[in-house]
Amino acid sequence: MTKLVLRMVAVLTMMISAAGCITQPPAEAAAAELGDTGYTAPSGSTVALPTEAIDWTGRGIRFEGPWQEEEIEIVIEVLARFADRLGEERFLVLVRKAVRTGTDGDRQTLIFNRDVVVDDRVGTWAFHEGRITLYNGLFDPEHLADNHALRFEHHLEAVPSGPVSSPMFTVAHELGHALIEGLRQELVDEGLKPTVLEDLYAERIDLDARVHPFHPVKENVVSEIGLWIFEVHRPPVVREFNDRTLGPALLGHPVKEF
């Protein structure tokens, strides 16, 4: 009888230990799902989500990963500028359309993910996941200066809503990817070609006036969205495109040629 009791105790102990291994978060665990406000961050690796980030959760934008405080503040600042320029409701309409379209209607919440493993990238947009991932390179000034110099960088300091850093522009570029997908869906709903904005840009904007002269047109339009949001100075022909075509489309008005 004594041996049986001891055997049962041993089995129970193993079960409890195994359960602990399954539920114990690893040291590099993410800052929790957005609604988990009781999460305590491991020292030195991440921070609890600030109030502004938690507020965005309820509006359809979620943060995942081991964020540092200054990193998440950059994203929150960019989100605020998008919401101010477009109107929060319009901004979120485009975001939800993009995520719904990319995930075949499975969800409509945009995810900002922080990857702390990859060093040589800055940001990516995964259309079919509704996910923007930001990497170590985005928060490394030396890496940005060596690999992602911006030809219009001197204009980023003098914008009406306040200076724009290179990391802020990159976050805006990735958000621009989401917005262009939302716009494409709207254009299809209106019976138009989904790439009409990109086609007009390619037709009317010469290489020397583009944001990224030797990159695909879509990458240029995506960046123009961010620059329009920030109200960064652009060449006259691009300003005309923004005023007559891109800006109205972003605000939900009919697309006009220029």
N, C-alpha and C positions, 0 to 999 in steps of 0.2 A: 504493500500500500504506500509506504514511504517513497519507494522508487517511482511509483506512478505519479505521485504528487510532484516530486522533483522534476520528472519528465514534462509534466504539464506546465510547470512554472518556467522551465527552459524554453518550451515552445512559445508561450505567451511573451516572454522577454524578447525572443527573436522577432515575433510579429510586431511588437511595439517598436523595436529598433528599425525594422524595415520600413514601417510607416513613417518614422521620423526622417529616414533618408529620402523618401518620396516627397514629403511635404517641405523639407528644409530648403529654403531658397539658396542658390549658390552665391558666393561672394560677389560675383559680377552681375547679379540679377538686375533686371530693369527696374525703373522707378515705379513699377506696378501699373496695373490698368488704371486709367484715369480716374475712375470713381473711388479708388482705394486710397482715401485720404489718411488712413491710419498707418501707412507704410513708413518704416524707419529706414533711412538710407544707410548702407555700410559706410563707415568712416573713410573719407578720401576718395571714394569712387563715384558717388552720385549724390544728388540732393533730393529731398522731398519736393514734389511739384508745388510751385508757387500758386497763389490764389488765381492769378490770371490764366495759368495753364489749365487749372481745374475748371474754371469758367468756360473755357473754349471747348471742353469735353461735352458739356451740355448742349453746345451749339453745333457739334458734329466734327470737331477736330481733336484728335487724341494724340498724346505723346507716349512713346514707348522707348525704353532703353536707359542706359546709365548717363543721364545728363548732368553736366555741371551747371551751376547757377548762371554764370555769365553766358553760357551757350544757349540755354533756354530763353534767356532774356532777349537775345538777338531775334529768335524766332517770334516771340511775343510782340516785339516792336514791329516786325514786318507785317504780322497779321493785323495789328492795329492800323497800320498805314493802308493796307488793302481795304479794310473795313471802312475807314474814313473816306477814302477816295471813291469807292464804288457804292458805299452804303452797305451796312452789314448784311442786310437781307439779300441784296443782289449778289454779293460776294459768296454767301453760303449757297445760294441757288446754283451758281456755276460749279462750285466745289461738289455739291451733292450730285449734280448731273454727271460730272466727270467720273466720280467713283462708282455710281450706279451703272454707267455705261461700261466701264472697264471691268467690273466684277459681275457683269450680266445680271444686275439687280440684286445680288446677294447682300450688299450693304451700301451705305451712303456716307460712312464716316471716314474722313481723311486721316491717315496715320502719319505722324512725324516720328521716324525711327532714328535713334542715335547708334551708329556703329562705331565701336572703339577699337576694332581690330585692324581695319584697313587704313593705311596711312597715306597712300598716294592718290586718293580721290577726294573730291569735295562734296558732291551731291548727286543723287540720281532720283528719277521719277519712275516708278513701276506702275504703268497704266492698269495692268490687269490685277494689280493688288491694291490700288488706291493708296499707294504708300510713297512718301518722300523719305529718303534715307540721307542723313548727313554724316560725313566721315571726318577723321582726324585732320585731314588736309585743310578743311574749311576753317579750322580754328588755329592754323599754323601760319602766322604772317609771312614767314620766310618761304614756305611752300607756295602760298598765294602769289607772292611777288615774283617768284622764279617761274611759275607754271601757268598763272592765270592773270597776267597783267591785262588791264582794261584800257582800251584806247581812249575812252571818255572819262577816265578816272578823275581827272581834274574838275569835271563838272559835278561829281558826286558830293562835293563839299558845299555847294551853293544851291540847295534846293529849298523850296518854301517850307516844307514840313520838317526840315532839319537835316544835318549831314547824313550821308549814306555810306556805310563802310563796305568794303569788298565782301565780307561774309553776308551782310544784309542783301547785297545785290544777288549773290548766289542763291540765297533762300528765296528771293523774289523770282528769280529765274525758274526755280523748281515749282514754285506756286503757279508761275505762268504756264507751265506744262499742264497743270490741272485745269486752269481756266481755259486754255485753248481747246481742250477736249470737251469742256462744257459748252463752249461756243460752237464747236463743230456739231454737237448734238442739236443745238438750237437751229443752226443753219439747215440741217437735214429736215428738222421738223417744219421749217418754213419752205421746204421744197427746193432749197439751194444746194449747190455743191459744198461739201463740208470743208473744202480747202480754199474757199473763195477769198478769205483774208490773205492767206499765204500766196495765192496766185496773183492777187493785186499787188502785193509787196514785191514779188519777184518781177512783175512786169514794169513797175514804176520806179523802184528804188535801185539806183546804181550801186555797184559794189563798194565804191568809196564812201557811201553814206550809210552803209549797213553796220550793224553792231558787230557782227562776226563775218567779215567779207568772204571767208573761205570755208564757211560751214553751211549746212543745209538751210534752206529758207525758213523752215519751221523753227529752227533754233533761233534765228534772228527775230521772228515774230514773237516767240516766247519771251525773249529778252526785252523786246520793245514794250511788252505788257508791263514788265517790272519797271522800266524806265518811265512809262506813262503814269504808273501808279505814283512813283516818287516825284514826278514832274521834273525830270532831268532834261537839261537843254539838249535838243537834237537838231540836225541840219534842217533847213527850211522844207525840203521835199518830204522828210520824215514827219515833220510837224503837221504838214498838210494831210498826210496819210493818217496820222493819229487823230487829228481834229475831225476829219470827214468820215473816216472808215473804222479804224480800230477802237477809238474812244466810244463812239456811239454804240458799236456792237457790244462792248464791255458793259455799257450802261443799260443794255436791253432794247436799244432802238434799232430800226432797220439799217442794214448795211448799205452804204452809199459808195459808189465809185468816186474817184477824184482825178 
